[in-house]
Amino acid sequence: GRPYWGTAISRKAIKRLKQEIHAQTTSRWNCTPIAERAERLNPLLRGWASYFNQGPVLQIYRDIDIYTARRVRIWLQRRKGQRGTGYRQYPDQYLYEQLGLIRLLDLPRNRPNAKV
């Protein structure tokens, strides 16, 4: 086949990020304040997004945003001792505006900063 000169984020890198997000939102952290959890997740997400900002990242950023929001909602539900996913109790507006969780889709992407 022909050589491919484009860039793409590997499945392995996405899986590692999701594992780290999962580890940061387990019941182990139920005693920590809610705002502190968001403060710990934000540098992880921001750093990962700035490292992988080359190439087609829109769909991947969307998937990571959905996964992160789902994990935070589940963590908040379990923290209160409730079951379910928490979509009604914790809408996107609460997660992103009140908690301050960053949204990868709002970050600048595909910047031409590669050195050739």
Backbone atoms as SQL, in Angstrom:
CREATE TABLE atoms (id INTEGER PRIMARY KEY, chain TEXT, resi INTEGER, resn TEXT, atom TEXT, x REAL, y REAL, z REAL);
INSERT INTO atoms VALUES
  (1, 'A', 1, 'GLY', 'N', 0.796, -1.173, 0.000),
  (2, 'A', 1, 'GLY', 'CA', 0.000, 0.000, 0.000),
  (3, 'A', 1, 'GLY', 'C', 0.851, 1.254, 0.000),
  (4, 'A', 2, 'ARG', 'N', 0.183, 2.361, -0.043),
  (5, 'A', 2, 'ARG', 'CA', 0.856, 3.654, -0.049),
  (6, 'A', 2, 'ARG', 'C', 1.135, 4.098, 1.377),
  (7, 'A', 3, 'PRO', 'N', 2.195, 4.878, 1.570),
  (8, 'A', 3, 'PRO', 'CA', 2.469, 5.384, 2.922),
  (9, 'A', 3, 'PRO', 'C', 1.410, 6.404, 3.337),
  (10, 'A', 4, 'TYR', 'N', 1.141, 6.443, 4.627),
  (11, 'A', 4, 'TYR', 'CA', 0.157, 7.371, 5.186),
  (12, 'A', 4, 'TYR', 'C', 0.900, 8.380, 6.043),
  (13, 'A', 5, 'TRP', 'N', 0.779, 9.654, 5.702),
  (14, 'A', 5, 'TRP', 'CA', 1.534, 10.696, 6.396),
  (15, 'A', 5, 'TRP', 'C', 0.697, 11.437, 7.432),
  (16, 'A', 6, 'GLY', 'N', -0.542, 11.075, 7.591),
  (17, 'A', 6, 'GLY', 'CA', -1.403, 11.746, 8.560),
  (18, 'A', 6, 'GLY', 'C', -1.114, 11.297, 9.984),
  (19, 'A', 7, 'THR', 'N', -1.728, 11.970, 10.919),
  (20, 'A', 7, 'THR', 'CA', -1.568, 11.602, 12.323),
  (21, 'A', 7, 'THR', 'C', -2.923, 11.197, 12.886),
  (22, 'A', 8, 'ALA', 'N', -2.891, 10.291, 13.818),
  (23, 'A', 8, 'ALA', 'CA', -4.116, 9.854, 14.483),
  (24, 'A', 8, 'ALA', 'C', -3.756, 9.379, 15.886),
  (25, 'A', 9, 'ILE', 'N', -4.699, 9.494, 16.790),
  (26, 'A', 9, 'ILE', 'CA', -4.497, 9.045, 18.165),
  (27, 'A', 9, 'ILE', 'C', -4.723, 7.538, 18.206),
  (28, 'A', 10, 'SER', 'N', -3.821, 6.826, 18.830),
  (29, 'A', 10, 'SER', 'CA', -3.933, 5.367, 18.884),
  (30, 'A', 10, 'SER', 'C', -5.032, 4.937, 19.852),
  (31, 'A', 11, 'ARG', 'N', -5.572, 3.763, 19.602),
  (32, 'A', 11, 'ARG', 'CA', -6.587, 3.204, 20.495),
  (33, 'A', 11, 'ARG', 'C', -6.000, 2.953, 21.880),
  (34, 'A', 12, 'LYS', 'N', -4.734, 2.609, 21.898),
  (35, 'A', 12, 'LYS', 'CA', -4.045, 2.342, 23.162),
  (36, 'A', 12, 'LYS', 'C', -3.986, 3.605, 24.032),
  (37, 'A', 13, 'ALA', 'N', -3.716, 4.755, 23.421),
  (38, 'A', 13, 'ALA', 'CA', -3.656, 6.015, 24.167),
  (39, 'A', 13, 'ALA', 'C', -5.029, 6.393, 24.710),
  (40, 'A', 14, 'ILE', 'N', -6.059, 6.172, 23.908),
  (41, 'A', 14, 'ILE', 'CA', -7.424, 6.471, 24.351),
  (42, 'A', 14, 'ILE', 'C', -7.811, 5.547, 25.504),
  (43, 'A', 15, 'LYS', 'N', -7.451, 4.286, 25.389),
  (44, 'A', 15, 'LYS', 'CA', -7.765, 3.323, 26.443),
  (45, 'A', 15, 'LYS', 'C', -7.065, 3.686, 27.750),
  (46, 'A', 16, 'ARG', 'N', -5.799, 4.113, 27.664),
  (47, 'A', 16, 'ARG', 'CA', -5.063, 4.510, 28.872),
  (48, 'A', 16, 'ARG', 'C', -5.698, 5.721, 29.531),
  (49, 'A', 17, 'LEU', 'N', -6.128, 6.699, 28.728),
  (50, 'A', 17, 'LEU', 'CA', -6.788, 7.878, 29.295),
  (51, 'A', 17, 'LEU', 'C', -8.085, 7.476, 29.991),
  (52, 'A', 18, 'LYS', 'N', -8.874, 6.632, 29.354),
  (53, 'A', 18, 'LYS', 'CA', -10.133, 6.199, 29.962),
  (54, 'A', 18, 'LYS', 'C', -9.888, 5.424, 31.254),
  (55, 'A', 19, 'GLN', 'N', -8.831, 4.633, 31.288),
  (56, 'A', 19, 'GLN', 'CA', -8.493, 3.915, 32.521),
  (57, 'A', 19, 'GLN', 'C', -8.129, 4.892, 33.635),
  (58, 'A', 20, 'GLU', 'N', -7.413, 5.952, 33.293),
  (59, 'A', 20, 'GLU', 'CA', -7.036, 6.950, 34.298),
  (60, 'A', 20, 'GLU', 'C', -8.262, 7.724, 34.783),
  (61, 'A', 21, 'ILE', 'N', -9.160, 8.079, 33.874),
  (62, 'A', 21, 'ILE', 'CA', -10.404, 8.752, 34.263),
  (63, 'A', 21, 'ILE', 'C', -11.216, 7.840, 35.179),
  (64, 'A', 22, 'HIS', 'N', -11.282, 6.571, 34.828),
  (65, 'A', 22, 'HIS', 'CA', -12.009, 5.601, 35.656),
  (66, 'A', 22, 'HIS', 'C', -11.390, 5.518, 37.055),
  (67, 'A', 23, 'ALA', 'N', -10.063, 5.488, 37.110),
  (68, 'A', 23, 'ALA', 'CA', -9.383, 5.402, 38.409),
  (69, 'A', 23, 'ALA', 'C', -9.628, 6.651, 39.255),
  (70, 'A', 24, 'GLN', 'N', -9.772, 7.804, 38.599),
  (71, 'A', 24, 'GLN', 'CA', -10.003, 9.049, 39.322),
  (72, 'A', 24, 'GLN', 'C', -11.456, 9.211, 39.770),
  (73, 'A', 25, 'THR', 'N', -12.352, 8.358, 39.278),
  (74, 'A', 25, 'THR', 'CA', -13.774, 8.494, 39.622),
  (75, 'A', 25, 'THR', 'C', -14.330, 7.214, 40.239),
  (76, 'A', 26, 'THR', 'N', -13.515, 6.483, 40.963),
  (77, 'A', 26, 'THR', 'CA', -14.004, 5.290, 41.653),
  (78, 'A', 26, 'THR', 'C', -14.492, 5.670, 43.050),
  (79, 'A', 27, 'SER', 'N', -15.120, 4.728, 43.709),
  (80, 'A', 27, 'SER', 'CA', -15.665, 4.987, 45.043),
  (81, 'A', 27, 'SER', 'C', -14.566, 5.246, 46.071),
  (82, 'A', 28, 'ARG', 'N', -13.352, 4.946, 45.722),
  (83, 'A', 28, 'ARG', 'CA', -12.221, 5.222, 46.615),
  (84, 'A', 28, 'ARG', 'C', -12.134, 6.709, 46.966),
  (85, 'A', 29, 'TRP', 'N', -12.582, 7.552, 46.047),
  (86, 'A', 29, 'TRP', 'CA', -12.476, 9.003, 46.218),
  (87, 'A', 29, 'TRP', 'C', -13.759, 9.630, 46.742),
  (88, 'A', 30, 'ASN', 'N', -14.670, 8.849, 47.316),
  (89, 'A', 30, 'ASN', 'CA', -15.948, 9.384, 47.788),
  (90, 'A', 30, 'ASN', 'C', -15.798, 10.409, 48.905),
  (91, 'A', 31, 'CYS', 'N', -14.741, 10.322, 49.680),
  (92, 'A', 31, 'CYS', 'CA', -14.589, 11.253, 50.800),
  (93, 'A', 31, 'CYS', 'C', -13.998, 12.598, 50.367),
  (94, 'A', 32, 'THR', 'N', -13.498, 12.713, 49.149),
  (95, 'A', 32, 'THR', 'CA', -12.915, 13.980, 48.698),
  (96, 'A', 32, 'THR', 'C', -14.023, 14.931, 48.253),
  (97, 'A', 33, 'PRO', 'N', -13.815, 16.230, 48.399),
  (98, 'A', 33, 'PRO', 'CA', -14.819, 17.196, 47.942),
  (99, 'A', 33, 'PRO', 'C', -15.033, 17.110, 46.429),
  (100, 'A', 34, 'ILE', 'N', -16.235, 17.433, 46.006),
  (101, 'A', 34, 'ILE', 'CA', -16.603, 17.315, 44.597),
  (102, 'A', 34, 'ILE', 'C', -15.743, 18.227, 43.725),
  (103, 'A', 35, 'ALA', 'N', -15.539, 19.465, 44.147),
  (104, 'A', 35, 'ALA', 'CA', -14.753, 20.406, 43.347),
  (105, 'A', 35, 'ALA', 'C', -13.307, 19.936, 43.199),
  (106, 'A', 36, 'GLU', 'N', -12.784, 19.287, 44.223),
  (107, 'A', 36, 'GLU', 'CA', -11.403, 18.797, 44.159),
  (108, 'A', 36, 'GLU', 'C', -11.255, 17.701, 43.109),
  (109, 'A', 37, 'ARG', 'N', -12.269, 16.879, 42.936),
  (110, 'A', 37, 'ARG', 'CA', -12.220, 15.820, 41.917),
  (111, 'A', 37, 'ARG', 'C', -12.121, 16.448, 40.535),
  (112, 'A', 38, 'ALA', 'N', -12.923, 17.498, 40.296),
  (113, 'A', 38, 'ALA', 'CA', -12.870, 18.175, 38.999),
  (114, 'A', 38, 'ALA', 'C', -11.513, 18.846, 38.801),
  (115, 'A', 39, 'GLU', 'N', -10.959, 19.405, 39.876),
  (116, 'A', 39, 'GLU', 'CA', -9.644, 20.040, 39.780),
  (117, 'A', 39, 'GLU', 'C', -8.554, 19.024, 39.468),
  (118, 'A', 40, 'ARG', 'N', -8.739, 17.791, 39.872),
  (119, 'A', 40, 'ARG', 'CA', -7.745, 16.749, 39.568),
  (120, 'A', 40, 'ARG', 'C', -7.925, 16.185, 38.160),
  (121, 'A', 41, 'LEU', 'N', -9.153, 16.156, 37.684),
  (122, 'A', 41, 'LEU', 'CA', -9.397, 15.645, 36.338),
  (123, 'A', 41, 'LEU', 'C', -8.992, 16.645, 35.259),
  (124, 'A', 42, 'ASN', 'N', -9.177, 17.936, 35.519),
  (125, 'A', 42, 'ASN', 'CA', -8.907, 18.944, 34.498),
  (126, 'A', 42, 'ASN', 'C', -7.474, 18.934, 33.972),
  (127, 'A', 43, 'PRO', 'N', -6.437, 18.914, 34.820),
  (128, 'A', 43, 'PRO', 'CA', -5.074, 18.877, 34.267),
  (129, 'A', 43, 'PRO', 'C', -4.802, 17.613, 33.453),
  (130, 'A', 44, 'LEU', 'N', -5.387, 16.504, 33.868),
  (131, 'A', 44, 'LEU', 'CA', -5.228, 15.258, 33.122),
  (132, 'A', 44, 'LEU', 'C', -5.814, 15.405, 31.719),
  (133, 'A', 45, 'LEU', 'N', -7.035, 15.907, 31.637),
  (134, 'A', 45, 'LEU', 'CA', -7.696, 16.070, 30.343),
  (135, 'A', 45, 'LEU', 'C', -7.002, 17.121, 29.485),
  (136, 'A', 46, 'ARG', 'N', -6.663, 18.252, 30.094),
  (137, 'A', 46, 'ARG', 'CA', -6.018, 19.333, 29.349),
  (138, 'A', 46, 'ARG', 'C', -4.651, 18.900, 28.814),
  (139, 'A', 47, 'GLY', 'N', -3.875, 18.210, 29.637),
  (140, 'A', 47, 'GLY', 'CA', -2.560, 17.752, 29.209),
  (141, 'A', 47, 'GLY', 'C', -2.649, 16.728, 28.096),
  (142, 'A', 48, 'TRP', 'N', -3.582, 15.794, 28.223),
  (143, 'A', 48, 'TRP', 'CA', -3.754, 14.785, 27.190),
  (144, 'A', 48, 'TRP', 'C', -4.182, 15.438, 25.880),
  (145, 'A', 49, 'ALA', 'N', -5.122, 16.382, 25.958),
  (146, 'A', 49, 'ALA', 'CA', -5.622, 17.037, 24.751),
  (147, 'A', 49, 'ALA', 'C', -4.547, 17.894, 24.091),
  (148, 'A', 50, 'SER', 'N', -3.701, 18.533, 24.874),
  (149, 'A', 50, 'SER', 'CA', -2.660, 19.363, 24.264),
  (150, 'A', 50, 'SER', 'C', -1.567, 18.502, 23.636),
  (151, 'A', 51, 'TYR', 'N', -1.354, 17.305, 24.171),
  (152, 'A', 51, 'TYR', 'CA', -0.370, 16.402, 23.578),
  (153, 'A', 51, 'TYR', 'C', -0.901, 15.806, 22.274),
  (154, 'A', 52, 'PHE', 'N', -2.177, 15.444, 22.260),
  (155, 'A', 52, 'PHE', 'CA', -2.783, 14.819, 21.087),
  (156, 'A', 52, 'PHE', 'C', -3.666, 15.813, 20.339),
  (157, 'A', 53, 'ASN', 'N', -3.152, 16.964, 19.982),
  (158, 'A', 53, 'ASN', 'CA', -3.984, 17.952, 19.298),
  (159, 'A', 53, 'ASN', 'C', -3.722, 18.000, 17.798),
  (160, 'A', 54, 'GLN', 'N', -3.047, 17.024, 17.249),
  (161, 'A', 54, 'GLN', 'CA', -2.767, 16.981, 15.818),
  (162, 'A', 54, 'GLN', 'C', -3.710, 16.007, 15.131),
  (163, 'A', 55, 'GLY', 'N', -4.111, 16.345, 13.938),
  (164, 'A', 55, 'GLY', 'CA', -4.920, 15.426, 13.151),
  (165, 'A', 55, 'GLY', 'C', -6.395, 15.495, 13.490),
  (166, 'A', 56, 'PRO', 'N', -7.137, 14.498, 13.035),
  (167, 'A', 56, 'PRO', 'CA', -8.590, 14.482, 13.248),
  (168, 'A', 56, 'PRO', 'C', -8.940, 14.048, 14.671),
  (169, 'A', 57, 'VAL', 'N', -9.233, 14.998, 15.520),
  (170, 'A', 57, 'VAL', 'CA', -9.461, 14.695, 16.935),
  (171, 'A', 57, 'VAL', 'C', -10.884, 14.992, 17.400),
  (172, 'A', 58, 'LEU', 'N', -11.705, 15.561, 16.556),
  (173, 'A', 58, 'LEU', 'CA', -13.038, 15.999, 16.970),
  (174, 'A', 58, 'LEU', 'C', -13.872, 14.853, 17.548),
  (175, 'A', 59, 'GLN', 'N', -13.968, 13.745, 16.832),
  (176, 'A', 59, 'GLN', 'CA', -14.776, 12.617, 17.300),
  (177, 'A', 59, 'GLN', 'C', -14.191, 12.009, 18.571),
  (178, 'A', 60, 'ILE', 'N', -12.873, 11.943, 18.660),
  (179, 'A', 60, 'ILE', 'CA', -12.226, 11.375, 19.844),
  (180, 'A', 60, 'ILE', 'C', -12.459, 12.279, 21.051),
  (181, 'A', 61, 'TYR', 'N', -12.325, 13.590, 20.865),
  (182, 'A', 61, 'TYR', 'CA', -12.596, 14.526, 21.957),
  (183, 'A', 61, 'TYR', 'C', -14.044, 14.391, 22.425),
  (184, 'A', 62, 'ARG', 'N', -14.962, 14.236, 21.484),
  (185, 'A', 62, 'ARG', 'CA', -16.377, 14.086, 21.841),
  (186, 'A', 62, 'ARG', 'C', -16.579, 12.812, 22.672),
  (187, 'A', 63, 'ASP', 'N', -15.961, 11.721, 22.250),
  (188, 'A', 63, 'ASP', 'CA', -16.084, 10.462, 22.988),
  (189, 'A', 63, 'ASP', 'C', -15.508, 10.580, 24.398),
  (190, 'A', 64, 'ILE', 'N', -14.363, 11.249, 24.526),
  (191, 'A', 64, 'ILE', 'CA', -13.740, 11.424, 25.841),
  (192, 'A', 64, 'ILE', 'C', -14.615, 12.312, 26.722),
  (193, 'A', 65, 'ASP', 'N', -15.192, 13.372, 26.147),
  (194, 'A', 65, 'ASP', 'CA', -16.093, 14.240, 26.914),
  (195, 'A', 65, 'ASP', 'C', -17.295, 13.455, 27.441),
  (196, 'A', 66, 'ILE', 'N', -17.888, 12.640, 26.585),
  (197, 'A', 66, 'ILE', 'CA', -19.050, 11.846, 26.990),
  (198, 'A', 66, 'ILE', 'C', -18.659, 10.861, 28.079),
  (199, 'A', 67, 'TYR', 'N', -17.524, 10.198, 27.900),
  (200, 'A', 67, 'TYR', 'CA', -17.071, 9.214, 28.888),
  (201, 'A', 67, 'TYR', 'C', -16.785, 9.880, 30.234),
  (202, 'A', 68, 'THR', 'N', -16.095, 11.017, 30.201),
  (203, 'A', 68, 'THR', 'CA', -15.753, 11.720, 31.441),
  (204, 'A', 68, 'THR', 'C', -17.011, 12.179, 32.173),
  (205, 'A', 69, 'ALA', 'N', -17.950, 12.768, 31.447),
  (206, 'A', 69, 'ALA', 'CA', -19.193, 13.231, 32.071),
  (207, 'A', 69, 'ALA', 'C', -19.958, 12.059, 32.680),
  (208, 'A', 70, 'ARG', 'N', -19.999, 10.938, 31.972),
  (209, 'A', 70, 'ARG', 'CA', -20.701, 9.759, 32.491),
  (210, 'A', 70, 'ARG', 'C', -20.043, 9.239, 33.758),
  (211, 'A', 71, 'ARG', 'N', -18.720, 9.174, 33.777),
  (212, 'A', 71, 'ARG', 'CA', -18.006, 8.680, 34.956),
  (213, 'A', 71, 'ARG', 'C', -18.190, 9.620, 36.150),
  (214, 'A', 72, 'VAL', 'N', -18.140, 10.923, 35.912),
  (215, 'A', 72, 'VAL', 'CA', -18.316, 11.882, 37.009),
  (216, 'A', 72, 'VAL', 'C', -19.736, 11.787, 37.560),
  (217, 'A', 73, 'ARG', 'N', -20.717, 11.656, 36.671),
  (218, 'A', 73, 'ARG', 'CA', -22.103, 11.515, 37.134),
  (219, 'A', 73, 'ARG', 'C', -22.281, 10.265, 37.984),
  (220, 'A', 74, 'ILE', 'N', -21.742, 9.156, 37.520),
  (221, 'A', 74, 'ILE', 'CA', -21.854, 7.903, 38.277),
  (222, 'A', 74, 'ILE', 'C', -21.158, 8.045, 39.625),
  (223, 'A', 75, 'TRP', 'N', -19.999, 8.693, 39.636),
  (224, 'A', 75, 'TRP', 'CA', -19.272, 8.904, 40.896),
  (225, 'A', 75, 'TRP', 'C', -20.103, 9.748, 41.860),
  (226, 'A', 76, 'LEU', 'N', -20.736, 10.806, 41.341),
  (227, 'A', 76, 'LEU', 'CA', -21.570, 11.656, 42.189),
  (228, 'A', 76, 'LEU', 'C', -22.767, 10.877, 42.739),
  (229, 'A', 77, 'GLN', 'N', -23.382, 10.047, 41.913),
  (230, 'A', 77, 'GLN', 'CA', -24.509, 9.233, 42.366),
  (231, 'A', 77, 'GLN', 'C', -24.087, 8.262, 43.465),
  (232, 'A', 78, 'ARG', 'N', -22.992, 7.575, 43.242),
  (233, 'A', 78, 'ARG', 'CA', -22.526, 6.587, 44.222),
  (234, 'A', 78, 'ARG', 'C', -22.077, 7.271, 45.506),
  (235, 'A', 79, 'ARG', 'N', -21.558, 8.463, 45.369),
  (236, 'A', 79, 'ARG', 'CA', -21.115, 9.225, 46.542),
  (237, 'A', 79, 'ARG', 'C', -22.294, 9.515, 47.462),
  (238, 'A', 80, 'LYS', 'N', -23.456, 9.760, 46.857),
  (239, 'A', 80, 'LYS', 'CA', -24.665, 10.024, 47.638),
  (240, 'A', 80, 'LYS', 'C', -25.395, 8.743, 48.020),
  (241, 'A', 81, 'GLY', 'N', -24.877, 7.588, 47.599),
  (242, 'A', 81, 'GLY', 'CA', -25.519, 6.322, 47.920),
  (243, 'A', 81, 'GLY', 'C', -26.721, 6.020, 47.059),
  (244, 'A', 82, 'GLN', 'N', -26.781, 6.622, 45.875),
  (245, 'A', 82, 'GLN', 'CA', -27.906, 6.402, 44.979),
  (246, 'A', 82, 'GLN', 'C', -27.472, 5.546, 43.801),
  (247, 'A', 83, 'ARG', 'N', -28.448, 4.930, 43.159),
  (248, 'A', 83, 'ARG', 'CA', -28.175, 4.141, 41.970),
  (249, 'A', 83, 'ARG', 'C', -28.519, 4.955, 40.739),
  (250, 'A', 84, 'GLY', 'N', -28.114, 4.475, 39.603),
  (251, 'A', 84, 'GLY', 'CA', -28.439, 5.141, 38.348),
  (252, 'A', 84, 'GLY', 'C', -27.267, 5.925, 37.797),
  (253, 'A', 85, 'THR', 'N', -27.542, 6.597, 36.679),
  (254, 'A', 85, 'THR', 'CA', -26.478, 7.318, 35.981),
  (255, 'A', 85, 'THR', 'C', -26.415, 8.795, 36.329),
  (256, 'A', 86, 'GLY', 'N', -27.471, 9.367, 36.880),
  (257, 'A', 86, 'GLY', 'CA', -27.440, 10.745, 37.343),
  (258, 'A', 86, 'GLY', 'C', -27.593, 11.807, 36.277),
  (259, 'A', 87, 'TYR', 'N', -28.197, 11.465, 35.128),
  (260, 'A', 87, 'TYR', 'CA', -28.352, 12.466, 34.070),
  (261, 'A', 87, 'TYR', 'C', -29.317, 13.573, 34.469),
  (262, 'A', 88, 'ARG', 'N', -30.388, 13.224, 35.188),
  (263, 'A', 88, 'ARG', 'CA', -31.339, 14.253, 35.604),
  (264, 'A', 88, 'ARG', 'C', -30.804, 15.081, 36.763),
  (265, 'A', 89, 'GLN', 'N', -30.118, 14.439, 37.689),
  (266, 'A', 89, 'GLN', 'CA', -29.615, 15.138, 38.866),
  (267, 'A', 89, 'GLN', 'C', -28.420, 16.030, 38.525),
  (268, 'A', 90, 'TYR', 'N', -27.599, 15.599, 37.581),
  (269, 'A', 90, 'TYR', 'CA', -26.367, 16.321, 37.241),
  (270, 'A', 90, 'TYR', 'C', -26.284, 16.530, 35.729),
  (271, 'A', 91, 'PRO', 'N', -26.988, 17.533, 35.208),
  (272, 'A', 91, 'PRO', 'CA', -26.923, 17.785, 33.762),
  (273, 'A', 91, 'PRO', 'C', -25.557, 18.363, 33.370),
  (274, 'A', 92, 'ASP', 'N', -25.331, 18.474, 32.075),
  (275, 'A', 92, 'ASP', 'CA', -24.061, 19.006, 31.569),
  (276, 'A', 92, 'ASP', 'C', -23.765, 20.389, 32.136),
  (277, 'A', 93, 'GLN', 'N', -24.788, 21.210, 32.243),
  (278, 'A', 93, 'GLN', 'CA', -24.600, 22.562, 32.763),
  (279, 'A', 93, 'GLN', 'C', -23.984, 22.529, 34.159),
  (280, 'A', 94, 'TYR', 'N', -24.422, 21.626, 35.004),
  (281, 'A', 94, 'TYR', 'CA', -23.862, 21.505, 36.353),
  (282, 'A', 94, 'TYR', 'C', -22.404, 21.065, 36.296),
  (283, 'A', 95, 'LEU', 'N', -22.116, 20.061, 35.481),
  (284, 'A', 95, 'LEU', 'CA', -20.750, 19.536, 35.417),
  (285, 'A', 95, 'LEU', 'C', -19.759, 20.566, 34.887),
  (286, 'A', 96, 'TYR', 'N', -20.133, 21.248, 33.813),
  (287, 'A', 96, 'TYR', 'CA', -19.175, 22.124, 33.142),
  (288, 'A', 96, 'TYR', 'C', -19.156, 23.548, 33.694),
  (289, 'A', 97, 'GLU', 'N', -20.289, 24.038, 34.184),
  (290, 'A', 97, 'GLU', 'CA', -20.320, 25.415, 34.677),
  (291, 'A', 97, 'GLU', 'C', -20.093, 25.500, 36.183),
  (292, 'A', 98, 'GLN', 'N', -20.771, 24.671, 36.954),
  (293, 'A', 98, 'GLN', 'CA', -20.634, 24.775, 38.408),
  (294, 'A', 98, 'GLN', 'C', -19.418, 24.031, 38.937),
  (295, 'A', 99, 'LEU', 'N', -19.189, 22.811, 38.448),
  (296, 'A', 99, 'LEU', 'CA', -18.017, 22.065, 38.912),
  (297, 'A', 99, 'LEU', 'C', -16.732, 22.550, 38.249),
  (298, 'A', 100, 'GLY', 'N', -16.853, 23.100, 37.048),
  (299, 'A', 100, 'GLY', 'CA', -15.672, 23.592, 36.346),
  (300, 'A', 100, 'GLY', 'C', -14.932, 22.529, 35.559),
  (301, 'A', 101, 'LEU', 'N', -15.587, 21.414, 35.282),
  (302, 'A', 101, 'LEU', 'CA', -14.975, 20.367, 34.471),
  (303, 'A', 101, 'LEU', 'C', -14.757, 20.909, 33.062),
  (304, 'A', 102, 'ILE', 'N', -13.581, 20.656, 32.488),
  (305, 'A', 102, 'ILE', 'CA', -13.330, 21.195, 31.153),
  (306, 'A', 102, 'ILE', 'C', -13.920, 20.275, 30.096),
  (307, 'A', 103, 'ARG', 'N', -14.276, 20.874, 28.978),
  (308, 'A', 103, 'ARG', 'CA', -14.816, 20.142, 27.837),
  (309, 'A', 103, 'ARG', 'C', -13.757, 20.191, 26.746),
  (310, 'A', 104, 'LEU', 'N', -13.318, 19.035, 26.290),
  (311, 'A', 104, 'LEU', 'CA', -12.257, 18.982, 25.292),
  (312, 'A', 104, 'LEU', 'C', -12.677, 19.633, 23.979),
  (313, 'A', 105, 'LEU', 'N', -13.952, 19.575, 23.649),
  (314, 'A', 105, 'LEU', 'CA', -14.418, 20.183, 22.404),
  (315, 'A', 105, 'LEU', 'C', -14.267, 21.698, 22.408),
  (316, 'A', 106, 'ASP', 'N', -14.204, 22.305, 23.583),
  (317, 'A', 106, 'ASP', 'CA', -14.044, 23.755, 23.670),
  (318, 'A', 106, 'ASP', 'C', -12.588, 24.190, 23.592),
  (319, 'A', 107, 'LEU', 'N', -11.660, 23.252, 23.704),
  (320, 'A', 107, 'LEU', 'CA', -10.239, 23.589, 23.645),
  (321, 'A', 107, 'LEU', 'C', -9.806, 23.768, 22.196),
  (322, 'A', 108, 'PRO', 'N', -8.776, 24.605, 21.955),
  (323, 'A', 108, 'PRO', 'CA', -8.271, 24.727, 20.579),
  (324, 'A', 108, 'PRO', 'C', -7.679, 23.399, 20.126),
  (325, 'A', 109, 'ARG', 'N', -7.910, 23.052, 18.877),
  (326, 'A', 109, 'ARG', 'CA', -7.412, 21.770, 18.387),
  (327, 'A', 109, 'ARG', 'C', -6.810, 21.916, 16.996),
  (328, 'A', 110, 'ASN', 'N', -6.017, 20.914, 16.658),
  (329, 'A', 110, 'ASN', 'CA', -5.392, 20.815, 15.347),
  (330, 'A', 110, 'ASN', 'C', -4.516, 22.027, 15.042),
  (331, 'A', 111, 'ARG', 'N', -3.738, 22.417, 16.023),
  (332, 'A', 111, 'ARG', 'CA', -2.823, 23.537, 15.826),
  (333, 'A', 111, 'ARG', 'C', -1.580, 23.058, 15.080),
  (334, 'A', 112, 'PRO', 'N', -1.095, 23.814, 14.122),
  (335, 'A', 112, 'PRO', 'CA', 0.094, 23.401, 13.373),
  (336, 'A', 112, 'PRO', 'C', 1.372, 23.724, 14.145),
  (337, 'A', 113, 'ASN', 'N', 1.704, 22.929, 15.146),
  (338, 'A', 113, 'ASN', 'CA', 2.898, 23.210, 15.926),
  (339, 'A', 113, 'ASN', 'C', 3.935, 22.095, 15.834),
  (340, 'A', 114, 'ALA', 'N', 3.767, 21.200, 14.869),
  (341, 'A', 114, 'ALA', 'CA', 4.732, 20.116, 14.714),
  (342, 'A', 114, 'ALA', 'C', 5.990, 20.643, 14.032),
  (343, 'A', 115, 'LYS', 'N', 7.128, 20.184, 14.499),
  (344, 'A', 115, 'LYS', 'CA', 8.394, 20.582, 13.883),
  (345, 'A', 115, 'LYS', 'C', 8.753, 19.548, 12.828),
  (346, 'A', 116, 'VAL', 'N', 9.007, 20.021, 11.642),
  (347, 'A', 116, 'VAL', 'CA', 9.324, 19.108, 10.542),
  (348, 'A', 116, 'VAL', 'C', 10.766, 19.276, 10.141);
